[in-house]
Amino acid sequence: MKYQRLTKQQFEELHQEFINFLATQSITADEWQTIKNEKPEVAEEELDVFSDLIWEGVLGKVNYLENISARQMHLFKLTDKEMKLFAVKVMNPEIDLTTQTGFDWFKKNWQSDFVEYLTASKAYSEDQNMDKFDLIRQGAVITKGELYQWFDKIIN
């Protein structure tokens, strides 16, 4: 398995896609029940292959990731050639960016001496999707990029 297995909830949401996946392998619902009961290791392999296919599809389309913690924001734009980063660090120990109050403070005080910025870019390794997945594994979430785009307008 290249990435990680989808959660039970994700499998439930992708139920029809999983049925289609099994159908492409000529596995009927009855055969799937038999595989699960008599060859659980084969069933596990099928779940892993399906999970990897879903991850490949998602990672191939993702353009923005965000990883926001109490005092830092890491905002990524994922282009064809590289990953671009806006990093924000809040030096005010009373502010927690993961709360509405903390984020509201940031929106009002983003130019203050209590906020530091860094921009960077990095070329992908040989496996672009794995680079993206590693960021997700470290806590980043897929977004539409509104926050990144806001910073891009301000800084440029």
N, C-alpha and C positions, 0 to 999 in steps of 0.2 A: 504494500500500500504506500502510495507516494505522499498523500496528505494525511487526513484523518477521517475516520468514519463519521458520517452524518449522525446527528442526534436522532433519538426516537421521534421527536417532534418534527424535525426536518424530513425524515422519511414519511411521516404521516402527511405532511404538506405536499410531498412529491409522490404521493401514492400512485397517481395515474402515470407519471413519468417512469416510475419503477415497473409498473405493469408493462408499459411499452418496451422498456429495456429488456425485460424477461421475454417478451414476445419476439424481439429481434433475435433472440437465441432459441426460438421455438420451444420455450418453456411455458406450459399452460399453468393455470391456477392449481389444478390437481397435482401436476408434477412438482410445482413449487412446494406444496404441502408435503409431498413425499420426500423431497430433498431436505427440507427443514427437519423432518422427523428421522430420516434414516441416514442422512449424510450432512450433519450440521456443519462440518468443516467446509463443505462445498457451498453451503448457504452463506457462511461467513465470507468466503472468497467473493461470491456474487455481490454481497453488500459492499465489500471493499472496492470492487471494480466500479460499481455504480457510484459510490461516493467520490472516487477519483474523477470519474467522468463529469459529475456535477461541479466539483471544485475547478476542474480545468475550464469548463464553460464560464463559470462565474469569474474566475481570476483573469480570464482572457478579456473580459468586458469592463473590469473595474478601472476607474480613472482617478478616484480620490479615496484616501484613507485618512482617518483621524485617530489619534491616541491622546486623550485628554485625561490628565490626572489632577490632583489637588492644586499643584503649583506650576504645571507645565502643559503645553499643548504642542503636539507634533502633528503638523498638517502636511500630507503628502499629495503631490500630483504625480500620477504615473503616466509618463509619456511613452512613446514607442521605444525611445533610446535610453531613457534614464528616469530616476526617481528624484523629484525636486521636493525640497523640504523647507517649510517655514516652522521654526521652533520659537516658542514663546515661553519665557520664564518669569513668574511673578515673585518678587522678593518680599512682598508683604505677607508675613506668616499668618495673618488673620484671614487671608483670602483663600477660598477653596473654589477653584474653577469648575468643579463638578456640581456645584449648587447654583441655583438661579441667582441668589444674592451675590455670590462670588463672580459669576459671569456678568451680572449687571454692573458690578464694580469695575470689572475689566473693560467693559464697553465705554464707561465714562472716563477711565483713567489709562487707557492704552498708550498714551504718550507720556506718562509720568516716569519719573526716575525709578519707580518700583517695578518697571517692566523692561525686560531685555529681549532682544530679538536676534535670531541667527537665521541665515539662509544657507542652504547647501544643495548640492546635487551629487548624485552618484550613479555611475553606469551600472546596469544590471550585470549579474553573473551570467553564466551560460544558460541558466534556467530562470527566465524572467518570472514565470508564475510562482516558482518556489520562493523567490525573493519577496513577492507580494504576500504569499502565504505566511512567511516568517514574520512579517509585520503584523499580520492578523493574529498569529499565535502569541505575539508579544502584547496583544491587547488592542490593536487598532481595529476600527470598525469601518465598513464601507459606507461612504456618504456620497452626496451629490456634489460636494465641493464648494458649497456656498461660503464657508468660512475661509477656505484657501483663496477663493476668488476675491473675497473682500480684502484680504491682506495683499494680494497681488496688485489690486487697484491702488491701495494706499502706498505701498512701497515703490511702485514703478511710476 
